[in-house]
Amino acid sequence: MFSGIDEVDWASMEHAYGPADDVPELLRGLASADPAEREAALDGMYGAVHHQGDVYACTLACIPFLFELVVDPGVQDRGGVVELLTSIGGFDLDEDDEAEIDEDEIEGAANYAMAAAAVTAGAGVFFELIADEDPGVRLAAPLALATLHRHPVRVLALLRERLPVEPDEEVRLALVEAAGRVALRHRPLAERVGKWLGLLATRADSPGLRLAALAQLARCSPDGLPGDVVPVVSGLLREMRSVPEESGDRGDGGEHAPPKGIAAREDDEREPGPDAAPDAEPVDPELVKPGEQAGSETVEAVQAVDLDPPASAEAGRGDHVATPTLVGQLRSLYAQENAGRGAPWAADLLRTLHVGLDDRVGDRTALLADQLRSPDRRQRIDAVRMSGGLIRAWRGPYDELVALVGEQLSDPEPRLAEAASHVLEELFGLAAPAADALAARLAADPGSWVKTWASGPPGLSSTVKALARLGDARAVPALAAALELPQVAHDVGFAVGHLGATARPLAGALRRRLAEVELDEDAYDRASPLLAGLTALRAGEAAPEVLRMLRGVPEYRGEWLRTAALRALGAFGPAAREAVPELRALVRRPGTASATEAAEALWAVSGDAEAVLPVLIEGLQSDQVHDRRAAAVALGALGPRAAVVAPRLRGLLAHEELWLRVDAAIALWEVSGRTRETVAALLTAWEQNRHVRVRVAECLARMGPVPEGSAAAHVLRSELVSVRRHNAMDGGYGSHDIHEDEKLLALCRQALRGTGKGSTS
């Protein structure tokens, strides 16, 4: 094995973490008899050689040796190597991608193409592996064939031929999933696959297989779904709960699943990550050919197979060894999550079904509501998480679903209650049907109000945040308790902001704790949540404490602390008059960010337009886009008193930075009262970048009423009838996405009702 591996000049190549001279050791590790060494090697391949799906020269050089591994029956855990090859060779570069490639990306694109060609050329070996003695190999081979082989008709024939004789339930599900993948990649075959899946959905010998067929049918041929899909799926779930676990089902946690998740599958409705969209608002301190045409083919139902005992897909994979690798950690977490579960794949099937149902929000809501009423806690945990994904991406009436999620808060299973509170935390106003359940959970466990961590500041629990984001006064005692801790939770200020006037009793504690903050290098971390809370409450009585911050800002993060203090003083308005001397001193440093911020605060406190206008005009000419945006916003706050800057703002409507164009357009309307050019610029930005829509709608709502039949009315009504949330992302999400989208909808309605102060005509 590995003939010629030492003749490859690995040292001349690189992977994600430097020279690739360690790759031969990783390849040999994949063939090791030691399970821990095999797992560490696989983790190394994903972590360095195929880092986040990248293909390097060393990745290409590995391909022949990976094929040697998968065809050698003496190598254990070959299923993981099959999955690795599938990921390396399964990248499709379509025409749109090719058109967007720049010079710096040419080499990477060429590597993807060469990897696809090399792995596809060897994909014939997977035909043999689909009947391999190792169930782990049989589990990985169907998707490899569906993804990589050039002859999809042959692949489909093999998948159907294998299904009736495959003894392992999860491998049978993989065969069905692979058929769905073929249909998606080769659309001329979709009708043929859809007919077969439709028969499986009604005649297969196990409820899991029927559910798998429905899930794939939803993805590749949704018109073939039964009209009563909700009761059908609900019945299958009940049947799966009532049937005793069979020896062919994996009930030990499904250790094979996590590696597949490292290279994310295209049918995943991904769980929230913190990634911001590339076109989101900047924040200052997100080739396969169509294949052969389908011909006529007889579609047969799956025959029941009774082999005793059926082999488990877990058999022959080697013992699971806990290792400090990514793969090891994922496997351990997956095993812990699914311990004792008879069908750990059921949640994956349901997620796939939901992705296929797409914008059928009513059907998806009904499915989840039924699942949330299940006596099976694991099904309810899955349903809670999927409910979060549904609400995050799609608009709809969710009161019943949210109330059912709220009911899970009282369950004694901590994972279920925690999952429910995390989902409710993201819903803001939509969590109202669960308000009483949140308050009851809060009252029942005061010790969980604040979460502490091994490193970093403490934070409020999801339950506290969810209740506070509803503006519910029952969250106030938890915030008061958080303010008495040695270190205040970092998100207290934001919670106070959502509570508004109901949190006014906390002003004294916020002020007292701010007075205790030492002006050292930790000052910003300790003061920022307190300043945020006082700003939200407009607690002008705290001006002396805020002034102490402003006067004594330390060097470390001093600019951040100064910004927070100036925002607080501006929010206090005339109640902060004692700060005027300091503010006037800061505006004498024109052209700086602090001068613009101080000018904005000085205007709010004193109303002295003559003092701040020159500073803001100079800020409008800054080299930094962020500073120019801040100056434009501040000038807009001056209204007609800043009318002299209208020509400068008009000139910015053609600036290359979209967010600056939006801010300038809004400020132009605020200082001039002229709407025609402002609305035109805002509607152009609306179409160019969905993330500006809330800001644009805010302005249109203040202008109102939007004339019937106008371009603005058409845009707003189109937004209101869209089922997809404007900021929904396929590869990530933000914790405030639902709130921002609901805010957009409310602003659109307000603009159309015409409750603003002007006219967009």
Secondary structure, DSSP 8 states (H G I E B T S, - for coil): --TTGGGS-GGG-EETTEE-TTHHHHHHHHT-S-HHHHHHHHHHIIIIITGGG---HHHHHHHHHHHHHHT-TTSS-HHHHHHHHHHHH-----HHHHHH--GGGHHHHHHHHHHHHHHHHTTTHHHHHTT-S-HHHHHHHHHHHHHH-S-HHHHHHHHHHHGGG---HHHHHHHHHHHHHHHHHSGGGHHHHHHHHHHHHHH-SSHHHHHHHHHHHHHH-GGGS-TTHHHHHHHHHHHHHHS---TTS--S--TTHHHHHHS--TT----------TTS-----------S---------------SS---TTTTS------SSHHHHHHHHHHHHTTT-S-TTHHHHHHHHHHHHTT-HHHHHHHHHHHHT-S-HHHHHHHHHHHHHHHHHB----HHHHHHHHHGGG-S-HHHHHHHHHHHHTTGGGGGGGHHHHHHHHHH-GGGSEE--SSS--EE-HHHHHHHHTT-GGGHHHHHHHTTSSS--TTHHHHHHHHGGGGGGGHHHHHHHHHH--SSTTHHHHHHHHHHHHHHHT-GGGHHHHHHHHHT--STTHHHHHHHHHHHHHHHGGGGGGGHHHHHHHHTSTTSHHHHHHHHHHHHHH--HHHHHHHHHHHTT-SSHHHHHHHHHHHHHHGGGGGGGHHHHHHGGG-S-HHHHHHHHHHHHHHH---HHHHHHHHHHHHH-GGGHHHHHHHHHHH----TTSHHHHHHHHHHH-SB-TT--SS---TTHHHHHHHHHHHHHHHHHT-SSS---
